Amino acid sequence: MSDGSEITGAGPSPVRVALALEVLGDLAVVQRSLAGLTTYRLGGPAAVFVEARTVNDLRLIAEARRVSGLEVLVVGRGSNLLVDDLGFPGIAVRLAEGFEQISADTTPRLTAPSSPGSTVLRVGAAVALPVLARRSAAMGLTGMEWAVGVPGSVGGAVRMNAGGHGSDMAETLVSAEIFNLETGEVSERERSALGLRFRGSDLRDTDVVISAAVELEPGSVEDSTAKISEIVQWRREHQPGGHNCGSVFVNPIPGELSAGELIDQCGLRGTRIGGAVVSLKHANFIQAEESATAADVRALIEHVREVVLAATGIALRSEVRIVGAGDLA
Ligand SMILES: Cc1cc2nc3c(=O)[nH]c(=O)nc-3n(C[C@H](O)[C@H](O)[C@H](O)COP(=O)(O)OP(=O)(O)OC[C@H]3O[C@@H](n4cnc5c(N)ncnc54)[C@H](O)[C@@H]3O)c2cc1C
């Protein structure tokens, strides 16, 4: 059964790849390993890889997609991706320099900021969430402290509606600037048009978030810094280090019933398949050891899901985006 979190495709067709390369020229790298771009550090290469620095680069990618028929995968900081051992048979795109700014937002808006003293920041999609958390705190703004422990990019965080410590992107997001790979056009979409929900959104693979506008309240640098230290400390105490992608399964009833509790009740902590292990420290984390393959992690995700379903009747939904492989059983 697919839970909609996979991106699939046949092996890279040399003809399609050649068509894409004709458009992309020097921008493209062929057969670039994606493992190092993910926190799992696993998986094979992208048939074509592009680092996009400008909207013009994205326009070329849109054109390459059109002429080749290859799928496009946007890779943020790879903290929610499990790339198949055989890789991704399409065009993988990572946003680079041109998408790393944080500045005051100057977009003309129909709606005034919801509170008179607030500040709206325009944040590039490639900015790392911990950087946004620390930079906004240092500016005397409060509202993004929770993000210090989430190792994703702003673009990935909008798409996933990342969150933690009682908050999420939806709390402060005013709008997001989206590049549409089908039309090659950029548009600003208000929060209400993004379909943000618990750890998900209505954004599709053809919607590339290029920046986000977040509205933050005036705060105290001291208080925000203290909150950030507390969160960092909490994460160290409660979550494992090493190679993982954070929580594997979405909590079935946010705030009431956690996936970790269910996995724990089923006695699955420490369960291993090959080099993949259910963390002893946090049952909703699956760790990849040195010898792990993406297939090990995937098999363990499926195993955990099956055991929990058989024992509780609850079908856990994987939060992890599985790239380049078939449906999850
Ligand atoms: C140790 C650890 C702790 C974590 N803790 C949390 C937590 O507390 N809360 C939480 O919500 N998550 C958590 N995560 C998961 C992860 O950090 C979030 O889901 C994050 O939002 C993913 O961002 P990313 O840039 O890494 O996206 P990626 O993993 O690179 O991609 C995830 C999805 O977003 C898409 N995407 C990426 N960038 C863009 C873009 N610019 N435009 C459009 N689509 C894009 C990708 O195509 C993919 O579908 C944790 C992960 C780790 C490793």
The ligand as a MOL file (V3000), in Angstrom:
LIG
                    3D

  0  0  0     0  0            999 V3000
M  V30 BEGIN CTAB
M  V30 COUNTS 53 58 0 0 0
M  V30 BEGIN ATOM
M  V30 1 C 17.6980 14.2120 14.1190 0
M  V30 2 C 16.4420 14.6470 13.4350 0
M  V30 3 C 15.4460 15.2500 14.1570 0
M  V30 4 C 14.2610 15.6610 13.5280 0
M  V30 5 N 13.3070 16.2610 14.2820 0
M  V30 6 C 12.1900 16.7200 13.6750 0
M  V30 7 C 11.1830 17.4170 14.4430 0
M  V30 8 O 11.3130 17.6170 15.6380 0
M  V30 9 N 10.0950 17.8580 13.7810 0
M  V30 10 C 9.9190 17.6660 12.4350 0
M  V30 11 O 8.9080 18.1020 11.8920 0
M  V30 12 N 10.8470 17.0020 11.7050 0
M  V30 13 C 11.9600 16.5350 12.2800 0
M  V30 14 N 12.9040 15.8740 11.5310 0
M  V30 15 C 12.6300 15.6040 10.1080 0
M  V30 16 C 13.1060 16.6800 9.1250 0
M  V30 17 O 14.1530 17.4680 9.6690 0
M  V30 18 C 11.9510 17.5790 8.6780 0
M  V30 19 O 10.9480 16.8440 8.0220 0
M  V30 20 C 12.4250 18.6920 7.7290 0
M  V30 21 O 11.3570 19.5690 7.4770 0
M  V30 22 C 12.9180 18.1620 6.3830 0
M  V30 23 O 13.5720 19.2240 5.7350 0
M  V30 24 P 14.7160 18.9360 4.6590 0
M  V30 25 O 15.1810 20.2160 4.1120 0
M  V30 26 O 15.7630 18.0650 5.2420 0
M  V30 27 O 13.8900 18.1550 3.5610 0
M  V30 28 P 14.3120 16.8620 2.7610 0
M  V30 29 O 14.4560 15.7120 3.6950 0
M  V30 30 O 15.4540 17.1460 1.8850 0
M  V30 31 O 13.0020 16.6500 1.8920 0
M  V30 32 C 11.7700 16.3320 2.5100 0
M  V30 33 C 10.6440 16.6110 1.5100 0
M  V30 34 O 10.5750 18.0090 1.2670 0
M  V30 35 C 10.7900 18.2680 -0.1240 0
M  V30 36 N 11.5490 19.5110 -0.2230 0
M  V30 37 C 12.7610 19.8090 0.2910 0
M  V30 38 N 13.0890 21.0760 0.0000 0
M  V30 39 C 12.0600 21.5920 -0.7220 0
M  V30 40 C 11.8000 22.8440 -1.3370 0
M  V30 41 N 12.6670 23.8490 -1.2800 0
M  V30 42 N 10.6390 23.0030 -1.9970 0
M  V30 43 C 9.7270 21.9880 -2.0820 0
M  V30 44 N 9.9220 20.7770 -1.5350 0
M  V30 45 C 11.0690 20.5910 -0.8580 0
M  V30 46 C 11.5340 17.0590 -0.6550 0
M  V30 47 O 11.3790 16.9110 -2.0410 0
M  V30 48 C 10.8670 15.9640 0.1600 0
M  V30 49 O 9.6270 15.6500 -0.3720 0
M  V30 50 C 14.0960 15.4520 12.1360 0
M  V30 51 C 15.1270 14.8630 11.3910 0
M  V30 52 C 16.2910 14.4570 12.0250 0
M  V30 53 C 17.3920 13.8360 11.2190 0
M  V30 END ATOM
M  V30 BEGIN BOND
M  V30 1 1 1 2
M  V30 2 1 2 3
M  V30 3 2 2 52
M  V30 4 2 3 4
M  V30 5 1 4 5
M  V30 6 1 4 50
M  V30 7 2 5 6
M  V30 8 1 6 7
M  V30 9 1 6 13
M  V30 10 2 7 8
M  V30 11 1 7 9
M  V30 12 1 9 10
M  V30 13 2 10 11
M  V30 14 1 10 12
M  V30 15 2 12 13
M  V30 16 1 13 14
M  V30 17 1 14 15
M  V30 18 1 14 50
M  V30 19 1 15 16
M  V30 20 1 16 17
M  V30 21 1 16 18
M  V30 22 1 18 19
M  V30 23 1 18 20
M  V30 24 1 20 21
M  V30 25 1 20 22
M  V30 26 1 22 23
M  V30 27 1 23 24
M  V30 28 2 24 25
M  V30 29 1 24 26
M  V30 30 1 24 27
M  V30 31 1 27 28
M  V30 32 2 28 29
M  V30 33 1 28 30
M  V30 34 1 28 31
M  V30 35 1 31 32
M  V30 36 1 32 33
M  V30 37 1 33 34
M  V30 38 1 33 48
M  V30 39 1 34 35
M  V30 40 1 35 36
M  V30 41 1 35 46
M  V30 42 1 36 37
M  V30 43 1 36 45
M  V30 44 2 37 38
M  V30 45 1 38 39
M  V30 46 1 39 40
M  V30 47 2 39 45
M  V30 48 1 40 41
M  V30 49 2 40 42
M  V30 50 1 42 43
M  V30 51 2 43 44
M  V30 52 1 44 45
M  V30 53 1 46 47
M  V30 54 1 46 48
M  V30 55 1 48 49
M  V30 56 2 50 51
M  V30 57 1 51 52
M  V30 58 1 52 53
M  V30 END BOND
M  V30 END CTAB
M  END
